[in-house]
Amino acid sequence: MAAALSRALKLPGKKGSELGEYDPLTQADSEDESEEDDLVLNYPRNGLGRDGCLGAGSSKLRGGRSGRLVGAGDEAQEDEEEEEDEWRERLPSKSRQDRDDAKGTQYWSHRDSARDRGGEDRGGGPGPLGGSGLGVHGADAEEKRLRVKNTVRSAFFLVPLVCAASLVLLCAFLIPCQKGELEKRPQWERALGDAGGVTPPALALWDVDGDSVEDVFLGVTEWTNDTHPTRGNKVYSAVALSAVSGLVLWKKVVRESVMYIQCGLQYSTQPQSAVVLLIGKSVLMAVNGTTGKTLWSCLLKNIESQAVLLPDLQGDSVPDLLIATLPADEALDLSLTLLSGRTGAKLGHPVPFNLTGQGKLIGPLLHETQQGAYYILFGLGNVEAISLRDIYFRATGNTPITQALRRKDAGWEGLKKTNSSSFIHIYRGSERVEFLLPLVVGLGNNHNSLDTASNLNSSKSDWVLVYGSSKLSVLRQKDIRKEWTFNSAPIRSQPAPGHFNDDGILDLFIQHSANGIMKALVVDGANGHLLWSAEFVCPHLVLETSAISTSTGQSAFLFWASDPITAQKNVIKTTVSPGVAAAEPLIRKLFLLHPAHPTILLELTSTTDTAVTSAVSYQERQKDASYITVSSRPTPGSEPGARIVKSMSLRAAITKGQIVRLEEGNKPGGPVKPGVFEVNKFFRGLSFKQ
């Protein structure tokens, strides 16, 4: 046999593991085509044709030059035995498992060498046992399965690791960044003009630079050394400030002091078309809200009120205006003038009314009844109503051309005392009316806005009536009857409607001052019962309270006061010398009251300045609100004080606010007072909405 002869001669033909090694027995004379040479040339190299070497299920022979199977069954068995003896001689110190591994290594080396030769030897031919190398494919499948298994194991390890790392980053970075973001909310302070005493300047809010934050419009008075025959040594102007940075957007110099600033009148649906009205004593001017450029102006005498937004009277798709004038020499001859909202031209002539009564001017206000009829409410000490249809007819002599003015409300017309009278008596009595305002939350903070949406709500509501200085009532708009009446000490500032309890009916925050003590009250809007009260050291200022809607569905109330008076503080107060108390500067504090914690106030800021007016600007995206104040700051010496405009983010102020308890400690048997952690958690989670 060729194999036995090769082993006896110890030739290297069977020893190497590479398929390309030289074997003298296979290099017989190529010219000799004997059957024996064919047998030698077709014998499988290196003995790798056995099943035991190829692995389970592998019975194919690879590596032959001609790809043929040679030898009979007995010769194959004999070769296998001889091959096994050869392996034992070469690896005497290896175990069976090691030998099997070595054989497998020879197989893979054989396979790689065949691949390196470019597929020259591809395995058995197409004979009965040739096939296509099932052992190789089985090994490939096993290797692929192992790779998939390792991938799944890695995924099971890496996915929880990535999730844990993300959670750590969220807690370590994002939460502190949110707190830092609150501290970066719009907060600024700017000095504009002279203090001008405690007279409230004109103030309005409207977004004119497109950043979704309401900007600030303010009437400013400045002293100058230059003299002018009409202005004297004062310069009057209207200034627009960015609500984000406090920078001046534009400044408009006018010839007289600005009494009112109103925003929101639009000529089209484009937000950039918003018109701002500047109202002085004898001129009404419309300017572009973005640039401050004059659009039109109208000269009137003795303007006494803000402008009232009316429905379109001319059919030009622009709302028109109404304004009241009251000549100083004829105190009872109040006139109502209709103006075109597009051009400022007068519609007809002013309509005079000979009113009986004395006191401050009430209104004018627009009211739309349930039947869609429009009425104007106004008066001096008393409150009267007259149909807008009648005013238009008396001013122009023409029948209204728009359908809105042709409607009548039989219920309201039946309230007239006589058929010949044009007036409907809303309130007429011996006690003069101090305030009449629509029962709408946040109305005062809009500062006479002329946008249609705000006026739609306010023109369909009930009214808050304050008369006789100390009586508070709610008038029902459907029949002009008093819902209830609450008696109080003299009310000096306008009531603030807001939701204190959860009955869905607006409640009223009022305040009054007497004998150095300011008392704050919340009255139930449903029945006039007292819901909350507290006493404070009088702050010596009259400033409107702001009611702000919150995420809880209730309102937060912002008001100015000095230290609250409790039983303990009252004892201390009586022991202080009056002279010492007078020498100390009065510190005024801004408090926030939320109905969820009625025994706790949050002190947001404190100052020695005298705040004269305020407003609330909402930021819907941030769910925040800015509290804007205009204050008079005294200066040392004889120089006039400065007027300070300040914007403060409420959510940022809450994070730094101080807790003030109105009741000291827990009473035996009483409810447990909330802890500091619980209170801070509630207020810091509070957000604001329009």
Buried (B, 14 or more C-beta within 10 A) or exposed (E): BBBEEBBEEEBEBBBBBEBEEEBEBBEBEEEEEEEEBBBBBBBBBBBBBBEEBBBEEBEBBBBBEEBBBBBEEEBBEBBBEBBBEBBEEEBEEBEEEEBBEBBBEBBEBBBEBBEEEEEEBBBBBEEEEBBEBBBBEBBEEEEEEEEEEEEEEEEEEEEEEEEEEEEEEEEEEEEEEEEEEBEEBBBBEBEBBBBBEBEBBBBBBBBBBEBEBBBBBBBBBBEEEEEEEEBEEBBBBBBBBBBBEBEEBBEBEBEBBBBBBBBBBBBEEEEEEBBBBBBBBBBBBBBBBBEBEEBBEBEBEBBBBBBBBBBBBBEEEBBBBBBBBBBEEEEBBBBBBBBBBBBBEBBBEBBBBEBEBEBEBBBBBBBBBEEEBBBBBBBBBBBBBBBBBBBBBBBBEEEBEEEBBEBBBEBBEEBBEEEEEBBBBBBBEEEBBBBBBBBBBBBBBBBBBBBEEBBEBBBBBBBBBBBBBBBBBBBEBEEBEEBBEBEBBEBBBBBBBBBBBEEEBBBBBBBBBEEEBBBBBBBBBBEBEEBBEBBBBBBEBBBBBBBBBBEBEBBBBBBBBBBBBBEEBEEEBEEEEEEEEEEEEBEBBBBBBBBBBBEBBBBBBEBEBBBBBBBBBBBEEBBBBBBBBBBBBBEEEEEBBBBBBBBBBBBBBBEEBEBBBBBEEEEEEEEEBBEEEEBBEBBEEBEBEE
